[in-house]
Amino acid sequence: MARIRLVKRQRIYRGRIITLVREVYQAGGRRFAREIIRHPGAVVVVPMVDRSHLLFVRQYRRAVGRELLELPAGTLNRGESRLACARRELEEETGWRAHRLKRISQFYTAPGVLSEEMTVFLAEGLSPSAAHPEPDEIVTPVMLSLRAASRKVQTGAIRDAKSIIGVLLAQRLLAGKA
């Protein structure tokens, strides 16, 4: 592989969460440009109510213009650990607390254009608390059996990538394959 060298970086936009940059690279005597969305990172939580039920949230997503069924998730705050973010997001969005949170995976959401790295946590030993979503979040907790969630993944009723990954990882863990 040719050595890749950054030639120029220009910030195009800086928002509350993301920054859009244009970078020019040189490799093998050629120059090319890419627009990249810089993101601080995020977590997704797989809340196991018991050995066969998961907790999801139904949430409207403006980017796709529809409600989605998703596992609880959220963006890291500045200086916040991934574990603290997982605890915060689970309680904010669902009104449940986890007595045990275990990191089970990490992945890039869209590495062709986005730097976001997402950490997946398994949450167990749940107890009810009080939900307190962010002012711009309209979320409704939904409990599903793992079997029903798996069917929804297969039929496309669950279309959110982080939730698909979480459901598949939960299946593997509970089957003793992970």
ChimeraX commands (.cxc) that place a marker at each C-alpha (Angstrom):
marker #1 position 0.00,0.00,0.00 radius 0.5
marker #1 position 1.28,3.47,-0.90 radius 0.5
marker #1 position 2.18,5.84,1.91 radius 0.5
marker #1 position -0.65,8.33,2.46 radius 0.5
marker #1 position 0.25,11.87,3.49 radius 0.5
marker #1 position -2.16,14.59,4.62 radius 0.5
marker #1 position -1.50,17.73,2.56 radius 0.5
marker #1 position -4.26,20.08,3.76 radius 0.5
marker #1 position -7.19,20.12,6.19 radius 0.5
marker #1 position -9.98,22.70,6.11 radius 0.5
marker #1 position -12.88,22.92,8.55 radius 0.5
marker #1 position -16.08,23.50,6.60 radius 0.5
marker #1 position -18.61,23.37,9.42 radius 0.5
marker #1 position -18.62,22.98,13.19 radius 0.5
marker #1 position -21.87,22.06,14.90 radius 0.5
marker #1 position -22.94,21.07,18.38 radius 0.5
marker #1 position -21.86,17.44,17.86 radius 0.5
marker #1 position -20.10,17.05,14.52 radius 0.5
marker #1 position -17.43,18.84,12.52 radius 0.5
marker #1 position -17.21,18.56,8.74 radius 0.5
marker #1 position -13.69,18.79,7.32 radius 0.5
marker #1 position -12.24,18.62,3.82 radius 0.5
marker #1 position -8.89,16.87,3.69 radius 0.5
marker #1 position -6.48,16.62,0.78 radius 0.5
marker #1 position -4.16,13.61,0.71 radius 0.5
marker #1 position -1.27,12.53,-1.43 radius 0.5
marker #1 position -0.53,8.86,-2.18 radius 0.5
marker #1 position 1.55,7.33,-4.94 radius 0.5
marker #1 position 2.09,10.70,-6.61 radius 0.5
marker #1 position -1.65,11.47,-6.78 radius 0.5
marker #1 position -3.72,13.91,-4.75 radius 0.5
marker #1 position -7.29,13.34,-3.72 radius 0.5
marker #1 position -9.80,15.09,-1.46 radius 0.5
marker #1 position -12.36,13.71,0.97 radius 0.5
marker #1 position -15.06,15.30,3.10 radius 0.5
marker #1 position -15.07,13.70,6.55 radius 0.5
marker #1 position -17.51,14.07,9.40 radius 0.5
marker #1 position -15.66,14.11,12.73 radius 0.5
marker #1 position -17.71,12.69,15.61 radius 0.5
marker #1 position -16.78,12.26,19.32 radius 0.5
marker #1 position -17.99,8.66,19.50 radius 0.5
marker #1 position -21.07,6.97,20.91 radius 0.5
marker #1 position -22.41,3.95,22.74 radius 0.5
marker #1 position -25.25,1.50,22.22 radius 0.5
marker #1 position -26.71,-0.50,25.09 radius 0.5
marker #1 position -28.24,-3.97,24.83 radius 0.5
marker #1 position -30.51,-3.96,27.93 radius 0.5
marker #1 position -31.40,-7.53,28.99 radius 0.5
marker #1 position -34.52,-7.31,31.13 radius 0.5
marker #1 position -34.13,-11.07,31.65 radius 0.5
marker #1 position -32.46,-13.87,29.67 radius 0.5
marker #1 position -34.96,-13.59,26.82 radius 0.5
marker #1 position -36.19,-9.97,26.71 radius 0.5
marker #1 position -34.55,-6.78,25.48 radius 0.5
marker #1 position -35.50,-3.18,26.03 radius 0.5
marker #1 position -35.71,-0.91,22.95 radius 0.5
marker #1 position -36.91,2.64,22.31 radius 0.5
marker #1 position -39.17,3.85,19.54 radius 0.5
marker #1 position -37.82,7.20,18.34 radius 0.5
marker #1 position -38.48,9.58,15.47 radius 0.5
marker #1 position -35.37,10.15,13.35 radius 0.5
marker #1 position -35.54,13.27,11.18 radius 0.5
marker #1 position -32.65,12.15,8.93 radius 0.5
marker #1 position -34.79,9.26,7.61 radius 0.5
marker #1 position -38.17,10.89,8.21 radius 0.5
marker #1 position -39.66,8.09,10.29 radius 0.5
marker #1 position -39.85,6.40,13.66 radius 0.5
marker #1 position -37.32,3.64,14.26 radius 0.5
marker #1 position -37.15,0.85,16.79 radius 0.5
marker #1 position -33.67,1.09,18.30 radius 0.5
marker #1 position -31.57,-0.02,21.21 radius 0.5
marker #1 position -30.82,2.86,23.61 radius 0.5
marker #1 position -27.77,4.81,22.47 radius 0.5
marker #1 position -26.12,8.17,22.59 radius 0.5
marker #1 position -23.15,10.40,21.93 radius 0.5
marker #1 position -20.28,10.85,24.36 radius 0.5
marker #1 position -20.14,14.15,26.19 radius 0.5
marker #1 position -16.76,15.88,26.37 radius 0.5
marker #1 position -14.59,14.06,28.94 radius 0.5
marker #1 position -17.20,11.36,29.56 radius 0.5
marker #1 position -16.14,7.71,29.66 radius 0.5
marker #1 position -17.92,5.24,27.42 radius 0.5
marker #1 position -19.16,3.33,30.47 radius 0.5
marker #1 position -20.61,6.49,32.06 radius 0.5
marker #1 position -22.26,7.38,28.75 radius 0.5
marker #1 position -23.87,3.92,28.54 radius 0.5
marker #1 position -25.25,4.25,32.09 radius 0.5
marker #1 position -26.56,7.75,31.39 radius 0.5
marker #1 position -28.19,6.92,28.06 radius 0.5
marker #1 position -29.89,3.77,29.35 radius 0.5
marker #1 position -31.53,5.63,32.21 radius 0.5
marker #1 position -32.31,8.79,30.19 radius 0.5
marker #1 position -34.04,6.96,27.36 radius 0.5
marker #1 position -35.67,3.98,29.09 radius 0.5
marker #1 position -36.05,4.75,32.78 radius 0.5
marker #1 position -34.04,1.63,33.74 radius 0.5
marker #1 position -30.66,1.29,35.50 radius 0.5
marker #1 position -28.16,-1.51,34.99 radius 0.5
marker #1 position -26.32,-3.11,37.87 radius 0.5
marker #1 position -23.86,-4.65,35.41 radius 0.5
marker #1 position -22.58,-3.17,32.16 radius 0.5
marker #1 position -20.08,-5.12,30.08 radius 0.5
marker #1 position -18.35,-3.90,26.92 radius 0.5
marker #1 position -18.97,-6.54,24.24 radius 0.5
marker #1 position -17.85,-4.91,20.98 radius 0.5
marker #1 position -16.79,-1.77,19.19 radius 0.5
marker #1 position -17.29,-0.73,15.56 radius 0.5
marker #1 position -17.12,2.18,13.14 radius 0.5
marker #1 position -20.57,3.22,11.94 radius 0.5
marker #1 position -19.69,4.51,8.45 radius 0.5
marker #1 position -15.87,4.70,8.06 radius 0.5
marker #1 position -16.04,5.95,4.47 radius 0.5
marker #1 position -17.28,9.37,5.62 radius 0.5
marker #1 position -17.64,9.37,9.41 radius 0.5
marker #1 position -15.11,8.96,12.26 radius 0.5
marker #1 position -17.77,7.80,14.78 radius 0.5
marker #1 position -16.69,4.75,16.77 radius 0.5
marker #1 position -19.49,3.05,18.67 radius 0.5
marker #1 position -19.05,0.85,21.73 radius 0.5
marker #1 position -21.62,-1.86,22.47 radius 0.5
marker #1 position -22.47,-2.62,26.10 radius 0.5
marker #1 position -24.53,-5.50,27.48 radius 0.5
marker #1 position -26.67,-4.30,30.40 radius 0.5
marker #1 position -27.89,-6.80,32.98 radius 0.5
marker #1 position -29.47,-6.66,36.41 radius 0.5
marker #1 position -31.92,-3.97,35.37 radius 0.5
marker #1 position -34.07,-2.10,37.86 radius 0.5
marker #1 position -36.70,0.54,37.18 radius 0.5
marker #1 position -35.79,4.19,37.59 radius 0.5
marker #1 position -37.15,7.35,35.97 radius 0.5
marker #1 position -36.64,8.24,32.32 radius 0.5
marker #1 position -35.44,11.76,31.61 radius 0.5
marker #1 position -34.77,12.09,27.87 radius 0.5
marker #1 position -33.05,15.09,26.38 radius 0.5
marker #1 position -35.47,17.93,25.43 radius 0.5
marker #1 position -35.17,17.08,21.72 radius 0.5
marker #1 position -35.77,13.33,22.22 radius 0.5
marker #1 position -39.21,11.82,21.96 radius 0.5
marker #1 position -38.68,8.20,22.95 radius 0.5
marker #1 position -41.00,5.41,24.03 radius 0.5
marker #1 position -39.53,2.30,25.71 radius 0.5
marker #1 position -40.55,-1.01,24.11 radius 0.5
marker #1 position -39.84,-4.47,25.53 radius 0.5
marker #1 position -39.37,-7.33,23.04 radius 0.5
marker #1 position -38.38,-10.93,23.34 radius 0.5
marker #1 position -35.03,-11.71,21.79 radius 0.5
marker #1 position -36.87,-13.98,19.35 radius 0.5
marker #1 position -39.23,-11.17,18.29 radius 0.5
marker #1 position -36.32,-8.73,17.96 radius 0.5
marker #1 position -34.47,-11.24,15.79 radius 0.5
marker #1 position -37.54,-11.61,13.54 radius 0.5
marker #1 position -37.78,-7.83,13.25 radius 0.5
marker #1 position -34.13,-7.70,12.18 radius 0.5
marker #1 position -34.75,-10.37,9.53 radius 0.5
marker #1 position -37.91,-8.72,8.19 radius 0.5
marker #1 position -36.43,-5.21,8.15 radius 0.5
marker #1 position -38.71,-3.87,10.90 radius 0.5
marker #1 position -35.48,-3.06,12.79 radius 0.5
marker #1 position -33.32,-1.20,10.26 radius 0.5
marker #1 position -30.92,0.69,12.50 radius 0.5
marker #1 position -27.40,-0.77,12.14 radius 0.5
marker #1 position -26.36,-0.39,15.78 radius 0.5
marker #1 position -29.53,-2.16,16.90 radius 0.5
marker #1 position -29.07,-4.97,14.37 radius 0.5
marker #1 position -25.51,-5.47,15.63 radius 0.5
marker #1 position -26.71,-5.40,19.26 radius 0.5
marker #1 position -29.44,-7.99,18.65 radius 0.5
marker #1 position -27.06,-10.32,16.80 radius 0.5
marker #1 position -24.42,-10.00,19.53 radius 0.5
marker #1 position -27.03,-10.71,22.23 radius 0.5
marker #1 position -28.12,-13.85,20.37 radius 0.5
marker #1 position -24.53,-15.08,20.17 radius 0.5
marker #1 position -23.84,-14.32,23.83 radius 0.5
marker #1 position -26.97,-16.08,25.03 radius 0.5
marker #1 position -26.24,-19.07,22.79 radius 0.5
marker #1 position -22.77,-19.27,24.36 radius 0.5
marker #1 position -21.01,-18.62,21.04 radius 0.5
marker #1 position -19.24,-15.38,21.97 radius 0.5
marker link #1:1,2 radius 0.2
marker link #1:2,3 radius 0.2
marker link #1:3,4 radius 0.2
marker link #1:4,5 radius 0.2
marker link #1:5,6 radius 0.2
marker link #1:6,7 radius 0.2
marker link #1:7,8 radius 0.2
marker link #1:8,9 radius 0.2
marker link #1:9,10 radius 0.2
marker link #1:10,11 radius 0.2
marker link #1:11,12 radius 0.2
marker link #1:12,13 radius 0.2
marker link #1:13,14 radius 0.2
marker link #1:14,15 radius 0.2
marker link #1:15,16 radius 0.2
marker link #1:16,17 radius 0.2
marker link #1:17,18 radius 0.2
marker link #1:18,19 radius 0.2
marker link #1:19,20 radius 0.2
marker link #1:20,21 radius 0.2
marker link #1:21,22 radius 0.2
marker link #1:22,23 radius 0.2
marker link #1:23,24 radius 0.2
marker link #1:24,25 radius 0.2
marker link #1:25,26 radius 0.2
marker link #1:26,27 radius 0.2
marker link #1:27,28 radius 0.2
marker link #1:28,29 radius 0.2
marker link #1:29,30 radius 0.2
marker link #1:30,31 radius 0.2
marker link #1:31,32 radius 0.2
marker link #1:32,33 radius 0.2
marker link #1:33,34 radius 0.2
marker link #1:34,35 radius 0.2
marker link #1:35,36 radius 0.2
marker link #1:36,37 radius 0.2
marker link #1:37,38 radius 0.2
marker link #1:38,39 radius 0.2
marker link #1:39,40 radius 0.2
marker link #1:40,41 radius 0.2
marker link #1:41,42 radius 0.2
marker link #1:42,43 radius 0.2
marker link #1:43,44 radius 0.2
marker link #1:44,45 radius 0.2
marker link #1:45,46 radius 0.2
marker link #1:46,47 radius 0.2
marker link #1:47,48 radius 0.2
marker link #1:48,49 radius 0.2
marker link #1:49,50 radius 0.2
marker link #1:50,51 radius 0.2
marker link #1:51,52 radius 0.2
marker link #1:52,53 radius 0.2
marker link #1:53,54 radius 0.2
marker link #1:54,55 radius 0.2
marker link #1:55,56 radius 0.2
marker link #1:56,57 radius 0.2
marker link #1:57,58 radius 0.2
marker link #1:58,59 radius 0.2
marker link #1:59,60 radius 0.2
marker link #1:60,61 radius 0.2
marker link #1:61,62 radius 0.2
marker link #1:62,63 radius 0.2
marker link #1:63,64 radius 0.2
marker link #1:64,65 radius 0.2
marker link #1:65,66 radius 0.2
marker link #1:66,67 radius 0.2
marker link #1:67,68 radius 0.2
marker link #1:68,69 radius 0.2
marker link #1:69,70 radius 0.2
marker link #1:70,71 radius 0.2
marker link #1:71,72 radius 0.2
marker link #1:72,73 radius 0.2
marker link #1:73,74 radius 0.2
marker link #1:74,75 radius 0.2
marker link #1:75,76 radius 0.2
marker link #1:76,77 radius 0.2
marker link #1:77,78 radius 0.2
marker link #1:78,79 radius 0.2
marker link #1:79,80 radius 0.2
marker link #1:80,81 radius 0.2
marker link #1:81,82 radius 0.2
marker link #1:82,83 radius 0.2
marker link #1:83,84 radius 0.2
marker link #1:84,85 radius 0.2
marker link #1:85,86 radius 0.2
marker link #1:86,87 radius 0.2
marker link #1:87,88 radius 0.2
marker link #1:88,89 radius 0.2
marker link #1:89,90 radius 0.2
marker link #1:90,91 radius 0.2
marker link #1:91,92 radius 0.2
marker link #1:92,93 radius 0.2
marker link #1:93,94 radius 0.2
marker link #1:94,95 radius 0.2
marker link #1:95,96 radius 0.2
marker link #1:96,97 radius 0.2
marker link #1:97,98 radius 0.2
marker link #1:98,99 radius 0.2
marker link #1:99,100 radius 0.2
marker link #1:100,101 radius 0.2
marker link #1:101,102 radius 0.2
marker link #1:102,103 radius 0.2
marker link #1:103,104 radius 0.2
marker link #1:104,105 radius 0.2
marker link #1:105,106 radius 0.2
marker link #1:106,107 radius 0.2
marker link #1:107,108 radius 0.2
marker link #1:108,109 radius 0.2
marker link #1:109,110 radius 0.2
marker link #1:110,111 radius 0.2
marker link #1:111,112 radius 0.2
marker link #1:112,113 radius 0.2
marker link #1:113,114 radius 0.2
marker link #1:114,115 radius 0.2
marker link #1:115,116 radius 0.2
marker link #1:116,117 radius 0.2
marker link #1:117,118 radius 0.2
marker link #1:118,119 radius 0.2
marker link #1:119,120 radius 0.2
marker link #1:120,121 radius 0.2
marker link #1:121,122 radius 0.2
marker link #1:122,123 radius 0.2
marker link #1:123,124 radius 0.2
marker link #1:124,125 radius 0.2
marker link #1:125,126 radius 0.2
marker link #1:126,127 radius 0.2
marker link #1:127,128 radius 0.2
marker link #1:128,129 radius 0.2
marker link #1:129,130 radius 0.2
marker link #1:130,131 radius 0.2
marker link #1:131,132 radius 0.2
marker link #1:132,133 radius 0.2
marker link #1:133,134 radius 0.2
marker link #1:134,135 radius 0.2
marker link #1:135,136 radius 0.2
marker link #1:136,137 radius 0.2
marker link #1:137,138 radius 0.2
marker link #1:138,139 radius 0.2
marker link #1:139,140 radius 0.2
marker link #1:140,141 radius 0.2
marker link #1:141,142 radius 0.2
marker link #1:142,143 radius 0.2
marker link #1:143,144 radius 0.2
marker link #1:144,145 radius 0.2
marker link #1:145,146 radius 0.2
marker link #1:146,147 radius 0.2
marker link #1:147,148 radius 0.2
marker link #1:148,149 radius 0.2
marker link #1:149,150 radius 0.2
marker link #1:150,151 radius 0.2
marker link #1:151,152 radius 0.2
marker link #1:152,153 radius 0.2
marker link #1:153,154 radius 0.2
marker link #1:154,155 radius 0.2
marker link #1:155,156 radius 0.2
marker link #1:156,157 radius 0.2
marker link #1:157,158 radius 0.2
marker link #1:158,159 radius 0.2
marker link #1:159,160 radius 0.2
marker link #1:160,161 radius 0.2
marker link #1:161,162 radius 0.2
marker link #1:162,163 radius 0.2
marker link #1:163,164 radius 0.2
marker link #1:164,165 radius 0.2
marker link #1:165,166 radius 0.2
marker link #1:166,167 radius 0.2
marker link #1:167,168 radius 0.2
marker link #1:168,169 radius 0.2
marker link #1:169,170 radius 0.2
marker link #1:170,171 radius 0.2
marker link #1:171,172 radius 0.2
marker link #1:172,173 radius 0.2
marker link #1:173,174 radius 0.2
marker link #1:174,175 radius 0.2
marker link #1:175,176 radius 0.2
marker link #1:176,177 radius 0.2
marker link #1:177,178 radius 0.2
view
